[in-house]
Amino acid sequence: MLKIREYQESLEEKILSPYATLSKNSKGRQKPEQKCDVRTEFQRDRDRIIHSKSFRRLKHKTQVFISPEGDHYRTRLTHALEVAQIARTIARALRLNEDLTEAIALGHDLGHTPFGHAGEDILNKITTIGFSHNVQSLRVVDFLEGEEGLNLTFEVRDGILNHVWGRTPATLEGRVVQFADRIAYINHDIDDAMRAGILKEDDLPKDCLKILGYSKRERINTLIRDIIKNSMDKPEISMSEDVFYAMQTLRRFMFENVYIGSEAKKDESKAKYIIQALYEYFMSNCDALPDDVKRNIDRFGKEQAIVDYIAGMTDRYAMRKFYELFLPSPWNKL
């Protein structure tokens, strides 16, 4: 009988930091399962996320630019991959559990709506149950993916739920993903905004560039190395004061110049209109819902099932569904 998992677990004990989360010490799954003889618990979670339909749908969900046509603009999928790469680099250097870190990073945005934060904002506004993408990401892995969810470990589920700032993950690996998420989106969104002609290099705040670097590569490298330097052999993940200040200042700059009111956001009101129209239509016309969504009404209630359905849509599926429901089809019979 293979004992590869046991060997991997023994390696973790030998080489990981005393502050790392060991696979064998996981708090387990909501439904007990027989352990794999090859993969550790966190490796299994990572693989389940990668093979999920929700993960594949991220390739057609907005990061910043709504339903981008250009080949090189980021989507939620490429964002998740960049977060995972940054988080793994930090975790490996700090001798934390790289598999746990990667699983959290790849799964952290599974619950994001079509049209990015515009979709999230309008669902939160118009529904009686509210909406936040981190809570929805947990719903995806707990209930919506597959027949009965992915049955992930506590540590991965905790990291997904608590990846947003203002919440505290139970593990250092989860905290690493919080930082990696911010590092990734600030820098790749700058890159995309420059590609779109919304920003120029000279627009970026000079005091931040002086500290972080004058290219995307330099900035990411500075931020990663600063976290490693300030967190090594410590029970916390942190940055130096000046680097953290520069990162937050650059983030505020992006909100002021890209995320709110820029050319990249000119169609957000249209995107919100699509989401609201779909929500109102399905709330009044449950018979038009797919059969699997109808079954979820019995499980979760009508509004939650409809919100789950809309949140799971890609940008292009939401637009196609809107077209089918609200725009006339051309008459094509001869």
C-alpha positions in Angstrom: 0.0 0.0 0.0 1.3 3.5 -0.9 2.3 5.7 2.0 3.3 8.8 0.0 0.9 11.0 2.0 2.5 9.9 5.3 5.9 10.7 3.9 4.8 14.1 2.8 3.3 14.8 6.2 6.6 13.8 7.9 8.5 16.1 5.6 6.2 19.0 6.6 7.0 18.3 10.3 10.7 18.4 9.5 11.0 21.4 7.2 8.1 23.8 7.9 8.1 26.6 10.4 6.6 26.0 13.8 4.0 28.6 12.8 2.9 26.7 9.7 -0.3 24.7 9.5 0.6 21.0 9.2 -1.6 18.9 6.9 -1.9 16.1 9.4 -3.2 18.6 12.0 -6.1 19.9 9.9 -9.3 20.3 11.8 -10.9 18.2 9.1 -13.9 18.3 6.8 -17.5 18.8 7.5 -18.2 15.3 6.2 -15.5 12.8 7.2 -13.7 11.1 4.3 -11.1 8.4 4.0 -7.7 10.0 3.5 -5.8 9.8 0.2 -2.8 7.6 0.2 -0.9 9.9 -2.2 -2.0 13.5 -1.5 -2.2 15.5 1.8 -5.5 17.0 2.8 -4.6 20.4 1.4 -3.3 19.0 -1.8 -6.7 17.3 -2.3 -8.5 20.6 -1.7 -6.3 22.4 -4.2 -7.1 19.8 -6.8 -10.8 19.8 -6.2 -10.9 23.6 -6.7 -8.8 23.4 -9.9 -11.1 20.8 -11.4 -14.4 22.6 -10.4 -16.7 24.2 -12.9 -16.7 27.4 -10.8 -13.0 27.7 -11.2 -13.2 27.4 -15.0 -16.0 30.0 -15.2 -13.6 32.6 -13.7 -12.0 32.9 -17.1 -15.1 34.8 -18.3 -15.7 36.9 -15.2 -14.6 40.6 -15.0 -11.6 41.6 -13.1 -11.7 45.4 -13.8 -12.6 45.7 -17.5 -16.1 44.4 -18.1 -16.2 41.4 -20.4 -12.9 42.3 -22.0 -12.3 41.4 -25.7 -8.5 42.0 -25.7 -6.4 38.8 -25.3 -4.2 40.3 -22.5 -6.6 41.8 -20.0 -6.9 40.0 -16.7 -10.0 38.1 -15.8 -10.9 36.6 -12.4 -9.1 33.4 -13.5 -5.8 35.0 -14.3 -6.1 37.1 -11.1 -6.5 33.9 -9.1 -3.4 32.4 -10.7 -1.4 35.5 -10.0 -2.5 35.6 -6.4 -1.5 32.0 -6.1 1.9 32.6 -7.5 2.7 35.5 -5.2 1.2 33.7 -2.2 3.2 30.5 -2.9 6.5 32.5 -3.2 5.9 34.1 0.2 4.7 30.9 1.9 7.7 28.9 0.6 10.2 31.5 1.8 8.5 31.7 5.3 8.4 27.8 5.4 4.6 27.9 5.7 2.3 25.3 4.1 2.5 26.0 0.4 -0.4 23.6 -0.5 -2.8 25.3 1.9 -1.8 28.7 0.7 -2.3 27.7 -2.9 -5.7 26.2 -2.3 -7.0 29.3 -0.5 -5.6 31.6 -3.3 -7.1 29.6 -6.1 -10.5 29.4 -4.4 -10.8 32.9 -2.9 -12.9 34.4 -5.7 -15.0 31.4 -6.7 -18.2 33.3 -5.6 -17.5 36.5 -7.5 -20.4 37.7 -9.7 -20.4 38.6 -13.4 -19.1 42.1 -14.0 -16.9 42.0 -10.9 -17.6 44.3 -8.0 -20.4 46.0 -10.0 -22.3 42.8 -9.8 -21.5 42.3 -6.2 -22.6 45.8 -5.3 -26.0 45.6 -7.0 -26.8 42.2 -5.6 -26.0 43.4 -2.1 -28.2 46.5 -2.7 -31.3 44.9 -4.2 -31.6 41.6 -2.3 -33.1 41.1 1.2 -30.3 38.7 2.1 -27.4 40.8 1.1 -24.3 39.7 -0.9 -20.6 39.6 -0.5 -18.3 37.6 -2.7 -16.2 36.0 0.1 -19.3 34.6 1.7 -20.5 33.4 -1.7 -17.2 31.8 -2.4 -17.7 29.7 0.7 -21.2 28.8 -0.4 -19.8 27.6 -3.7 -17.4 25.2 -2.1 -19.8 24.1 0.6 -23.0 23.7 -1.3 -23.1 24.7 -5.0 -20.2 23.0 -6.7 -21.0 19.4 -7.8 -23.8 17.5 -6.1 -23.0 18.5 -2.4 -20.1 20.9 -2.5 -16.4 20.1 -2.5 -16.2 19.2 1.2 -13.0 21.1 1.8 -11.0 21.3 5.0 -11.7 23.8 7.7 -8.4 25.7 7.0 -9.1 26.2 3.3 -12.7 27.2 3.9 -11.6 29.7 6.6 -9.0 31.2 4.3 -11.6 31.6 1.5 -14.2 33.3 3.8 -11.7 35.5 5.5 -9.5 36.6 2.6 -10.9 40.1 2.5 -9.3 42.8 4.6 -11.0 43.5 7.9 -11.4 39.8 8.7 -8.8 37.6 10.4 -7.9 34.2 8.9 -7.2 31.4 11.4 -3.9 30.5 9.7 -0.8 32.4 8.6 -1.3 30.9 5.2 -4.7 32.6 5.0 -3.1 35.9 6.0 -0.5 35.5 3.3 -3.3 35.2 0.7 -4.8 38.5 2.0 -1.5 40.3 1.3 -1.0 38.4 -2.0 -4.5 39.4 -3.2 -3.8 43.0 -2.7 -0.3 42.9 -4.2 -1.6 41.1 -7.3 -4.6 43.3 -8.1 -3.0 46.6 -7.5 -0.1 45.8 -9.8 -1.9 43.9 -12.6 -4.7 46.5 -12.6 -2.1 49.2 -13.2 -0.8 47.1 -16.1 -4.2 46.7 -17.6 -5.1 50.4 -17.1 -1.9 51.4 -19.0 -2.7 48.9 -21.7 -6.2 50.5 -22.0 -4.7 54.0 -22.2 -6.4 55.1 -18.9 -3.1 55.5 -17.1 0.4 56.5 -18.1 3.6 55.7 -16.2 3.9 59.4 -15.3 0.5 59.4 -13.6 1.6 57.0 -10.8 2.4 58.7 -7.5 6.2 59.3 -7.5 6.6 58.8 -3.7 5.2 55.3 -4.1 7.4 54.5 -7.0 10.4 55.7 -5.2 9.8 53.1 -2.4 8.2 50.2 -4.4 9.9 50.5 -7.8 9.2 51.9 -11.3 8.0 48.7 -13.0 5.4 46.1 -12.2 8.2 43.6 -11.7 10.1 45.8 -9.3 7.0 46.7 -7.3 5.9 43.1 -6.8 9.4 42.0 -5.9 9.7 44.8 -3.3 6.4 44.0 -1.7 7.1 40.2 -1.5 10.6 40.7 -0.1 9.4 43.1 2.5 6.7 40.7 3.7 9.3 37.9 3.9 11.8 40.1 5.8 9.3 41.4 8.3 7.5 38.0 8.9 10.3 35.5 9.0 10.1 33.2 12.1 7.3 35.3 13.5 3.7 34.3 14.4 2.3 37.0 12.1 2.4 38.3 8.6 3.4 42.0 8.3 5.1 44.7 6.2 7.4 47.5 7.1 5.6 50.8 7.8 6.9 52.7 4.7 6.3 49.8 2.2 2.8 49.2 3.6 2.1 53.0 3.4 3.2 53.0 -0.2 1.1 50.0 -1.1 -2.0 51.5 0.5 -1.4 54.9 -1.1 -1.0 53.2 -4.5 -4.3 51.4 -3.9 -6.1 54.7 -3.0 -4.7 56.1 -6.3 -6.2 53.3 -8.2 -9.6 53.8 -6.6 -9.5 57.5 -7.5 -8.3 57.1 -11.0 -9.4 53.6 -12.3 -11.8 51.8 -10.0 -14.3 54.7 -9.7 -15.5 56.9 -12.5 -12.8 56.1 -15.1 -13.3 54.9 -18.7 -12.9 51.4 -17.5 -16.1 51.8 -15.5 -18.3 53.6 -18.0 -20.5 50.6 -18.6 -20.9 49.6 -14.9 -24.4 51.1 -14.8 -25.4 48.9 -17.7 -23.9 45.8 -16.1 -25.8 46.6 -12.9 -29.0 47.0 -14.9 -28.5 43.5 -16.4 -28.0 41.9 -13.0 -31.0 43.7 -11.5 -33.3 42.9 -14.4 -32.3 39.2 -14.2 -32.9 39.1 -10.5 -36.4 40.8 -10.7 -37.4 38.6 -13.6 -36.5 35.3 -12.0 -38.0 36.4 -8.7 -41.3 36.8 -10.5 -40.9 33.9 -13.0 -39.5 30.9 -11.2 -40.7 28.6 -14.0 -38.1 30.1 -16.3 -35.2 28.9 -14.0 -33.2 25.8 -14.9 -34.2 22.6 -13.2 -31.2 22.5 -10.9 -31.9 26.0 -9.7 -35.5 25.0 -9.1 -34.3 22.1 -6.9 -32.2 24.6 -4.9 -35.3 26.6 -4.1 -36.4 23.7 -1.9 -32.9 23.6 -0.3 -32.1 27.3 0.2 -35.3 29.3 -0.5 -36.3 31.2 -3.6 -34.2 34.3 -3.2 -31.0 32.5 -2.2 -31.3 30.0 -5.1 -31.8 32.9 -7.6 -28.9 34.8 -6.1 -26.7 31.7 -6.3 -27.7 31.3 -10.0 -27.0 34.9 -11.0 -23.7 35.0 -9.0 -22.5 31.9 -10.8 -23.0 33.4 -14.3 -20.1 34.5 -16.4 -20.2 38.0 -18.0 -21.2 36.6 -21.4 -23.8 34.2 -20.1 -25.5 37.0 -18.1 -25.6 39.2 -21.2 -26.9 36.3 -23.4 -29.6 35.5 -20.8 -30.6 39.2 -20.7 -30.8 39.2 -24.5 -33.0 36.1 -24.5 -35.4 37.4 -21.9 -35.7 41.1 -22.9 -34.8 41.6 -26.5 -36.8 40.4 -29.5 -35.4 37.7 -31.7 -35.3 38.4 -35.4 -38.0 36.6 -37.4 -36.2 34.1 -39.6 -38.9 31.9 -41.2 -39.2 32.2 -44.9 
